[in-house]
Structure formats: C-alpha cells, structure tokens
Amino acid sequence: MSVKKYSLWLFIFSGIIAQPDNRFDIFDWVIYRQPGAVHSISEGFNYTYFGTENGGVWRYHLYRNTFEEPITKAQGLTSNQIESVYLDKGTGILWVATDKTIEYSYSRSGEWTSHSLAEYGLPGGSSIIKIGSSQSYLWLFTGSLFLKLDRVSGIMISSMTSPDEPSIMWNSDRYYYDFRLPEIYKNYIFSDGWLLHDNQLVDPNGRFYNITTAAEGSMNRIWICSEDGTIFLGDKQMETFYPMTIGPANTDVTAMTQGYPIHYAGRTNSMTKGITTFYSDEIEFDFVDFETTVNMNPQSIYSILEMEDEIWYGSDFGILVYDKEDDYWRQLDKTRGVPGVPVLAMAEDSGSVWVGSPRGISQIRKQSKRKLPKDLEGILDNQHVYDIEIVGETVWFAGDYFLLIYNSRDNLLTDFRKYGDTKEIGNWMNILKDFRKIKVANDHVVISTMNHILDYDIKKKKWSFLLQPTVFPISKTILTIEVTKDWCFIGTDKGLMRYDRQYLFMEEYPFPFIGSVREIVVHGDILWLGTNEGLIKFHWSYDL
C-alpha cells in the first residue's frame, strides 16, 4: 500500500503541462527536421501517427491523404526523438514515448503531460519500444519488462515480465534486423524505382535499407517504413507500395531562398542527404542527393542565390550551380574565380555575381562562369567578407572591421564613415565592427553587427541606429536579420526577436526549441527560420 501511495504522490507533482507559450495556438510554431528512421506506427481516428528518430511525430490524414504538420518540441514534447507512439481509441489519448519521457495529450497535438522514465523505475538507457492498451489499462513494453499503467493518468500500477491480461491492442512492432515481410505482400510492386530484396528495401540508386516497422491500417492501407525515413503506403487493391518522403534532407539550416518553393540547405553531418526543396502549401519535400547526383559531392552550404535560370549554392567546396532548364549541376572552384571557401555571400547584378568569402571577393560572369577582373579584389584580398548587397548602382560589403560601399559607375570604394550624414552615429562610429548582414527595404539599408543594427536612409543619405548596443541583450549575439517596412526580425544564437521600427518595441521569443537562427525569410504573415534545430515556420502576425 505504501508503494502505491508513493507512486501517486510522485506522479501528481512530476506531471507537467508542457506548452511553449499559452498565447500561441498549437501549430503557430512548426519545426521540420530530418526524420531519421521511423520507429513506430499507430492509426487513430483521423490520422496515422509515425514516431521518428529525430523529427518528432508525423501525421498522415486518413481522409485527405496528405501529411500535415508534425508534432515536435514546438508543440510541447520534451524531445524530438520518438521511440513509440500510440493512439488509445478507447480514451482518445495520444501517448508518446521519447528517449527521455512518457507523454500524453488529450487534444492529441498539444498540452502534453510528461513523466520521466525514471519515475517508472526504469534505469538510464531504457526505452519504450511498444505501447498498447486493454479495456482497463495502458501497457508499455521495454523489451524485457511490461509496465501496467492507469489508462488516463499514466500512473504506474505494476511491472511484470508478461502481461496479466489476454487482450491488448498494440501499436506496430519495431524491427531491428529480423523483419520478415508476410508472403502475401512480397508480390506487390514497389513504385518509383524501389525494390524489395530478401526483406530489405532497395532505393532507385541501389542502396539497401532495413525495414524498421510495419502495420496494417483501415481502408485497405498497409504501411512499411524504412531506416532512411521513407514511408511506403501499400494499396491492397492495386497491390502496390508507393514511397513518400517526410522531412528535409538535413536539420542544420544555414541558407534558403526567398520564393516558393523554398530551396534550403546547411551544414553536413553523418545524416545529411543533400539540398532540400520544400513545397510548404502541400507540406511536400524533395531533395537532391549528394551521393547520387553527377558533379556533386557532400558539402556544407552557407549561402544561396536564386536567379531566373539558375540557383547558385555557396559551399565549403566552392559554388554549386544548378541549371533549372537543363536540370544539370556543376561545381565552380578557384579556377573559375571563386575567391576562397567557404562562400559566405553572393549578390546578382546585371551580368555577373559578386562572391564573398574569408579570402576576399570576386565577380563571376553569369554566362561564361569565369572571373571578371577588378582592381577592387586586390583591396579586399584576404579580407573576411560576410555579406554583399546590391543597392542601386552601389555594392555594399560587410566584414569583420569594415563596411564598404562601391560605386560601380565611378569605380569608387568608400568607407561608410565617409558616406552620407553620420552625425547621429558619431559617438559610436569609430568603434563599430563585426558587420554581418545587409538588408534593403523601403529605401533603407539595414546592417547588423553582432550586437547592434545600423540604418541608412537612402533618400535622406543619413545614418542612424535602428538598435543601439545599449538596448540589445549582452547575453545574445545577432546572427541574421530581415526587415520590412514596419518590422525588423532578428535571429540570434539564442532564439528570435521582433523589433517594431515605429514604436521601438522589442518582442523576444527565447524558446529553446528554436536554437540558433541563421536565416530569416518573410512570406506575408509567416516567418521562415533557418536554424540549427531545423526549418521553423512561425505565424508571427498572430502575435500582434
């Protein structure tokens, strides 16, 4: 009796309602991460839920036949690493086992109640690989123990080596290397170039992947999931499996394009697959695979420039150029005029592309892909250039110790301290450094350093501070900015900030799930953030 009372007391005080901020709706923030392997499948009332290795819980709508926003730390989960997911149809509760916790939600999307694995008496390194329910209880399977829980509160009743109830409905089995596809499905066709070979999946490029989990659903559906994150939907009538891609090619995002669809990429790691194209309206992902694409090697991407016919990707190898019409890739290196690596900045003028790197700048012709000789390059030789922006007939360069304006018509390079009216920034002018990002909006050039933001009024030819160093929090570092007529969005190493340019008001979003913000794109009332935690969508106007 005493043990049971202790368990109840422990759970009352350890359970928490996890939600980033109550002023936001559940999907005002959405994180898209590389999913990794799919560990678990559970069919609910409207959705089939997929628990993934790194990308949270993905949801497939059973009647719309489309994937919708995933459930991640942005919705209140304590981790994006999902071991098992289960929808208890008897109670309507969605249960999620992460690498750290057992969590459940009555709304099946937010307002999560969380309990650590230690609260169930499980040692470190334990994981919940299967969840199920009977008419009276919820069951968890660790691989060696079965935990019997209250079906509504998650309070532990007992643990045992085998269940003491005969009828338990489980989610999908998790397979490691011993899966055997039932014979009835081995004659099914795998579309889009995929094959089944000796219970392994073979992609169109001949790579083998293990099947990690599988399940039969309603409406003649069969689900098979691969260790690379591909989900196969089987149709019993057509006797065909159709592959579907969930999530992007990488999680650590450093650069993206402005238009639709969004092309984005970032730093490489052992899981990175390539460059992602995201159709946000349909929540559909496509990507170019580094390993299987001609003229492309695995490389980190730091800048992207989309032009009418081509997309240029600045990397630690040089510049990857994609020809949209011919669907062809090529690599430019120092023999073609790339000044150094990594390529941190690119800007387009009428016939060429300005390129910036830690070794200086160069100008490369669009058509010939060859360097255009300029005396300016010698001046900035071996200088660390972080950003380049075309402003009318001028080209602006931002670096560690300089902010320079080049007038192409007069072939004149000017220090910003001698460019226009600097009276309002005079006391700070000589100690300003660490210039990082340059943005243009509504006849203003806005430049960020690591801890303040400058504003240059093009019509008035006048400098001012948009954000002074004394206002910006000393504990944060500015990594990127984006500006509109009324707002300045600031990406830092510890989240996002929104600054009202008219009323000089700052709103901070210091949520841990955001991470470090390296790139920002504004699409109307939606903000897209490229972060080290993934691509994040934020309905920013809902917070006004």
C-alpha positions in Angstrom: 0.0 0.0 0.0 2.8 2.4 0.9 4.4 1.9 -2.6 1.2 2.7 -4.3 0.7 5.9 -2.3 4.3 7.0 -3.0 3.7 6.4 -6.8 0.6 8.5 -6.8 2.3 11.3 -4.8 5.3 11.3 -7.2 3.1 11.5 -10.3 0.9 14.3 -9.0 4.0 16.5 -8.6 6.1 15.4 -11.5 3.5 15.6 -14.2 3.7 18.9 -16.1 1.7 20.6 -18.8 4.3 21.3 -21.5 3.5 24.1 -23.9 6.0 26.7 -25.1 3.7 29.7 -24.6 -0.1 29.8 -23.9 -0.6 32.8 -26.1 0.1 30.7 -29.2 -2.1 28.1 -30.9 -0.7 24.6 -31.1 0.7 24.9 -34.6 1.6 28.6 -34.7 5.2 27.2 -34.4 6.2 24.2 -36.6 9.6 22.5 -36.8 10.6 20.5 -39.9 13.6 18.2 -39.1 15.3 15.4 -40.9 13.2 12.4 -39.6 15.8 9.6 -39.5 14.3 6.1 -39.1 10.6 5.6 -38.5 10.2 3.7 -35.2 6.5 3.3 -34.7 3.1 3.5 -36.3 -0.4 3.9 -34.8 -3.7 4.6 -36.5 -6.1 6.9 -34.9 -9.5 8.4 -35.8 -8.3 10.9 -38.4 -4.6 10.4 -38.6 -2.0 7.7 -38.8 0.9 8.7 -36.5 4.5 7.9 -37.2 7.2 8.2 -34.5 10.5 9.1 -36.0 14.1 9.0 -34.8 14.8 12.8 -34.9 11.8 14.5 -36.4 9.0 14.1 -33.8 5.6 12.6 -34.6 4.5 12.9 -38.2 0.7 12.8 -39.0 -0.9 11.4 -42.2 -4.6 12.5 -42.6 -6.6 9.4 -43.4 -9.3 11.2 -45.5 -7.2 14.0 -47.2 -4.4 11.5 -48.0 -1.7 14.1 -47.1 0.8 14.6 -44.4 0.2 17.5 -42.0 2.4 19.4 -39.6 4.5 17.2 -37.3 4.3 17.2 -33.5 7.6 18.2 -32.0 9.1 20.2 -29.2 7.3 23.2 -30.7 4.0 21.6 -29.6 5.4 20.9 -26.1 7.1 17.5 -26.4 10.3 17.3 -24.3 12.3 15.6 -27.2 12.1 15.2 -31.0 13.5 11.6 -30.6 10.4 9.4 -30.6 10.7 5.7 -29.6 7.0 4.8 -29.8 3.6 6.5 -30.5 0.1 5.1 -29.7 -3.4 6.4 -30.1 -5.7 4.8 -27.5 -9.1 4.8 -29.2 -10.8 3.9 -26.0 -9.9 7.1 -24.3 -8.9 9.3 -27.3 -5.5 10.0 -25.7 -2.3 10.1 -27.8 0.7 8.6 -26.0 4.3 9.3 -27.0 7.4 7.7 -25.6 10.5 9.8 -26.3 14.1 8.9 -25.4 13.5 10.7 -22.0 9.8 10.5 -21.1 6.4 9.2 -21.4 4.0 11.9 -22.5 0.3 12.1 -23.3 -2.2 14.6 -24.7 -6.0 14.7 -24.6 -6.1 17.0 -27.6 -3.7 14.6 -29.5 -1.5 17.5 -30.5 -0.6 19.9 -27.6 -0.9 20.4 -23.8 1.4 17.5 -23.1 1.7 15.9 -19.7 5.1 14.4 -19.2 6.7 11.9 -16.9 10.4 10.9 -17.0 11.3 7.3 -17.5 13.0 7.3 -14.1 9.6 7.9 -12.5 8.6 4.4 -13.7 11.7 2.9 -12.1 13.5 2.4 -15.4 17.3 2.7 -15.4 19.2 5.1 -17.6 19.4 4.0 -21.2 16.0 2.3 -21.1 13.5 2.9 -23.9 9.8 2.2 -24.6 9.6 0.2 -27.8 5.9 -0.6 -27.8 2.7 0.9 -26.4 -0.7 -0.8 -26.2 -4.0 -0.8 -24.2 -6.6 -3.1 -22.9 -10.1 -2.3 -21.7 -8.7 -1.2 -18.4 -5.1 -0.3 -18.6 -2.3 1.2 -20.7 0.7 -1.1 -21.4 4.4 -0.2 -22.1 7.0 -2.7 -23.3 10.7 -2.0 -22.7 12.0 -5.2 -24.4 12.2 -7.1 -21.1 9.5 -5.6 -18.9 5.8 -4.8 -19.3 4.6 -1.8 -17.4 1.0 -1.6 -16.4 -0.4 2.0 -16.2 -3.6 3.8 -15.4 -5.2 4.4 -18.8 -6.0 8.1 -18.2 -3.4 9.5 -15.8 -0.3 7.4 -16.7 0.2 6.4 -13.0 2.1 3.1 -12.8 0.2 0.2 -11.4 2.9 -2.6 -11.6 5.7 -4.0 -13.7 5.9 -7.7 -14.8 7.7 -10.0 -17.2 4.5 -10.8 -19.1 1.0 -9.1 -19.2 -1.7 -10.4 -16.9 -4.4 -9.5 -19.5 -5.2 -11.5 -22.6 -6.4 -8.8 -25.0 -4.1 -5.9 -25.6 -4.1 -3.7 -28.7 -0.6 -2.7 -29.6 1.0 -0.2 -32.0 3.4 -1.5 -34.6 6.3 -3.7 -33.8 9.7 -2.2 -34.0 12.2 -4.2 -36.1 15.9 -4.2 -35.9 17.3 -6.8 -38.4 14.9 -9.7 -38.1 11.9 -8.4 -40.0 10.2 -10.8 -42.5 7.6 -9.3 -44.8 4.5 -11.5 -45.0 4.5 -13.6 -48.1 1.2 -12.1 -49.3 3.0 -8.7 -49.8 6.1 -10.0 -51.4 4.4 -10.0 -54.8 3.4 -6.4 -54.5 5.0 -3.8 -56.8 7.2 -1.1 -55.3 6.8 2.1 -57.4 9.3 4.9 -58.3 12.2 2.6 -58.8 12.2 0.9 -55.4 12.6 -2.9 -55.0 12.2 -5.5 -52.3 15.1 -7.8 -52.0 15.3 -10.5 -49.3 13.2 -8.4 -46.8 15.3 -5.3 -47.5 14.3 -2.2 -49.4 16.5 -1.1 -52.3 16.2 2.5 -53.5 16.5 3.6 -57.1 20.2 4.1 -56.7 20.8 0.6 -55.4 21.2 1.4 -51.7 19.8 -1.2 -49.2 17.7 -0.2 -46.2 16.2 -2.2 -43.4 12.5 -2.2 -42.7 12.1 -0.6 -39.2 8.3 -1.0 -38.6 5.2 -2.0 -40.5 1.4 -2.1 -39.8 -1.9 -2.7 -41.5 -4.4 0.1 -41.3 -8.0 0.7 -42.3 -9.3 1.3 -45.8 -7.0 -1.3 -47.4 -3.9 0.5 -46.3 -0.6 -1.1 -45.4 2.4 0.8 -44.0 6.0 -0.1 -44.3 8.8 2.2 -43.0 12.5 2.3 -43.8 15.5 3.2 -41.8 16.2 6.2 -44.1 12.8 7.7 -43.2 10.9 6.7 -46.3 7.3 5.7 -45.7 5.6 3.2 -48.1 1.8 3.3 -48.4 0.5 0.0 -49.7 -2.7 -0.4 -51.6 -4.3 -3.9 -51.3 -6.4 -3.5 -54.4 -3.6 -2.2 -56.6 -1.1 -4.5 -54.9 1.4 -1.6 -55.0 3.6 0.2 -52.5 4.1 3.9 -53.0 7.1 5.7 -51.4 6.6 9.0 -49.6 9.3 11.4 -48.3 8.7 13.1 -45.0 11.0 15.8 -43.7 14.0 17.5 -45.3 17.5 16.3 -46.3 19.2 17.9 -43.3 18.3 19.6 -40.0 21.1 22.2 -39.5 19.9 25.0 -41.8 22.2 27.9 -42.8 20.8 29.3 -46.1 17.5 29.4 -48.0 15.8 31.1 -50.9 13.1 33.8 -50.7 10.5 32.5 -53.1 8.2 29.5 -53.5 9.1 26.7 -53.3 11.8 27.2 -50.6 15.2 25.8 -51.5 17.4 25.3 -48.5 20.5 23.6 -47.1 23.0 23.8 -44.4 25.9 22.1 -42.6 26.6 18.5 -43.3 26.8 15.7 -40.8 26.6 11.9 -40.9 22.8 12.0 -41.7 22.7 14.8 -44.2 21.4 13.8 -47.6 21.6 16.9 -49.7 19.7 20.0 -50.7 16.0 20.3 -49.9 13.1 21.8 -51.9 10.1 22.4 -49.7 6.6 22.9 -51.1 5.1 24.4 -47.9 1.5 24.6 -49.1 1.4 20.9 -49.6 4.0 20.0 -46.9 5.9 18.1 -49.5 9.7 17.6 -49.5 12.0 16.8 -52.4 15.8 16.8 -52.3 18.9 16.4 -54.4 21.0 13.6 -53.1 24.7 14.5 -52.7 25.8 10.9 -53.1 24.0 10.1 -56.4 24.0 13.4 -58.3 26.5 13.9 -61.0 29.0 16.8 -60.3 28.0 17.0 -56.7 29.9 15.9 -53.5 28.7 16.1 -49.9 29.4 19.7 -48.7 28.1 22.3 -46.3 26.1 25.2 -47.8 26.4 28.7 -46.4 24.7 30.9 -49.0 22.1 30.6 -51.8 21.3 32.9 -54.7 18.3 32.1 -56.9 18.2 33.7 -60.3 15.9 33.4 -63.2 17.6 30.4 -64.9 19.9 29.2 -62.2 20.4 28.6 -58.5 23.9 29.1 -57.0 24.9 27.5 -53.7 27.9 28.8 -51.9 29.7 26.0 -50.1 32.9 24.9 -48.4 34.0 23.4 -51.8 33.2 26.5 -53.9 29.9 27.2 -55.7 27.3 24.6 -56.9 25.4 25.8 -59.9 22.0 24.3 -60.8 20.6 25.0 -64.3 16.8 24.9 -63.9 16.0 24.3 -67.6 18.5 21.5 -68.2 18.3 20.0 -64.7 22.1 20.0 -64.5 24.6 20.6 -61.8 28.2 21.9 -62.0 30.8 22.9 -59.5 32.8 26.2 -59.6 36.1 26.4 -57.8 39.1 28.8 -57.7 39.9 28.1 -61.3 36.6 29.8 -62.2 37.2 32.8 -59.9 35.9 31.7 -56.5 37.9 33.8 -54.1 38.1 31.2 -51.3 36.0 28.9 -49.2 33.5 28.8 -47.7 31.5 31.0 -49.9 29.5 33.1 -47.4 27.8 35.7 -49.7 26.6 36.2 -53.2 24.7 39.0 -54.9 23.5 39.4 -58.5 23.9 42.4 -60.8 23.0 42.6 -64.5 25.6 40.3 -65.9 27.6 38.9 -63.0 27.6 37.5 -59.5 29.6 39.1 -56.7 31.0 36.4 -54.4 32.3 36.9 -50.9 34.4 34.6 -48.7 37.0 34.7 -45.9 39.6 35.3 -48.6 38.0 38.3 -50.1 35.7 38.9 -53.1 35.4 38.2 -56.8 33.0 38.9 -59.6 32.0 36.0 -61.8 30.2 36.3 -65.2 26.8 34.5 -65.3 27.2 33.2 -68.8 30.8 32.1 -69.0 31.2 31.3 -65.3 34.6 32.9 -65.4 36.1 35.7 -63.3 35.7 39.3 -64.2 38.9 41.1 -63.4 38.5 44.0 -61.0 41.1 46.2 -59.1 38.7 46.1 -56.2 39.6 42.5 -55.5 43.2 43.4 -54.6 41.9 45.9 -52.0 39.8 43.3 -50.2 42.3 40.4 -50.8 42.3 38.1 -47.7 39.6 40.1 -46.0 36.8 38.2 -44.4 33.6 39.2 -46.3 30.4 38.1 -44.6 27.7 39.7 -46.8 27.3 41.5 -50.1 24.2 43.5 -51.2 23.4 45.4 -54.4 21.8 48.8 -53.7 21.0 50.7 -56.8 24.3 51.4 -58.6 26.3 50.5 -55.5 27.6 47.3 -54.0 27.9 47.0 -50.2 30.4 44.8 -48.4 30.3 43.7 -44.8 33.3 42.3 -43.0 34.9 42.0 -39.6 36.4 45.5 -39.5 34.8 47.2 -42.5 31.5 48.3 -44.1 32.4 49.5 -47.6 30.3 50.9 -50.4 31.5 50.5 -54.0 30.1 52.8 -56.8 30.4 50.8 -60.0 29.8 53.8 -62.2 32.6 55.8 -60.7 34.7 52.8 -59.7 35.0 54.3 -56.2 35.2 52.4 -52.9 34.1 54.4 -49.8 34.2 53.6 -46.1 30.7 54.0 -44.6 32.1 56.6 -42.1 32.6 59.0 -45.1 29.3 58.1 -46.8 26.4 60.4 -46.1 25.4 62.1 -42.9 26.9 60.3 -39.9 26.1 62.8 -37.1 23.6 60.5 -35.2 26.2 57.6 -35.0 29.2 59.8 -34.5 30.0 58.8 -30.9 30.0 55.1 -31.9 31.3 55.4 -35.5 34.9 54.6 -34.9 34.4 51.6 -32.7 31.8 49.8 -34.9 33.0 46.4 -36.2 31.8 42.8 -36.8 29.5 43.7 -39.6 27.5 40.6 -40.6 24.2 41.1 -42.6 23.0 43.8 -45.1 19.3 44.1 -46.0 17.4 46.5 -48.1 13.8 47.6 -47.6 11.7 50.7 -48.4 14.6 53.0 -49.3 16.6 51.9 -46.3 19.8 49.8 -45.9 19.9 48.0 -42.6 23.1 46.5 -41.4 23.6 44.3 -38.4 26.7 43.7 -36.3 27.0 41.2 -33.5 25.1 43.4 -31.0 23.5 46.3 -32.8 21.8 47.4 -36.0 22.5 50.4 -38.2 20.1 52.1 -40.6 20.9 54.2 -43.7 18.2 56.2 -45.3 18.9 56.2 -49.0 16.8 59.3 -49.8 18.0 61.4 -46.9 21.5 60.0 -47.1 21.5 59.8 -43.4 22.8 57.2 -40.8 21.1 56.3 -37.6 20.8 53.4 -35.1 17.9 51.1 -35.6 19.0 49.2 -32.5 21.7 50.6 -30.2 24.2 48.3 -28.4 22.9 49.6 -25.0 19.4 48.2 -25.9 20.4 44.7 -27.2 20.8 42.0 -24.6 24.5 41.4 -23.8 23.9 37.6 -23.4 22.9 37.2 -27.1 24.7 37.6 -30.5 22.9 38.7 -33.7 23.4 36.2 -36.5 21.0 37.4 -39.1 18.2 40.0 -39.7 15.3 40.5 -42.1 13.5 43.8 -42.5 10.1 45.0 -43.7 8.5 48.5 -43.7 7.4 48.2 -40.0 9.5 45.4 -38.5 13.0 44.1 -38.1 13.3 40.4 -37.3 16.5 39.5 -35.5 17.9 36.0 -35.4 20.3 35.4 -32.6 22.3 32.5 -31.1 19.5 32.0 -28.6 16.3 32.5 -30.5 14.3 35.2 -32.3 13.4 38.8 -31.7 10.9 41.1 -33.4 11.6 44.8 -33.3 8.9 47.4 -34.0 10.6 50.1 -36.2 8.0 52.7 -35.5 7.3 52.3 -31.8 10.7 51.0 -30.9 9.3 47.9 -29.1 11.1 44.6 -28.8 9.4 41.2 -28.5 11.6 38.2 -27.7 11.0 34.5 -28.4 13.6 32.7 -26.3 12.1 29.2 -26.7 14.8 26.5 -26.5 13.3 24.6 -29.5 14.3 27.5 -31.8 18.0 27.2 -31.3 20.3 29.5 -33.2 18.7 31.4 -36.1 21.0 31.7 -39.1 18.5 32.8 -41.8 15.1 34.5 -41.9 12.5 34.8 -44.8 9.2 36.6 -44.5 6.2 35.3 -46.5 3.4 37.6 -45.5 2.2 36.6 -42.1 4.6 33.6 -42.0 8.2 33.7 -40.9 10.6 31.0 -42.0 13.6 30.5 -39.8 16.7 28.5 -40.8 18.1 27.2 -37.5 20.4 24.5 -36.2 17.2 22.8 -34.9 15.6 22.6 -38.4 13.4 24.8 -40.6 10.8 26.5 -38.5 7.5 28.1 -39.5 6.1 30.8 -37.3 2.8 32.6 -37.8 4.3 35.8 -36.5 1.3 38.1 -37.2 -0.9 36.1 -34.8 1.2 37.6 -32.0 0.4 41.2 -32.9 
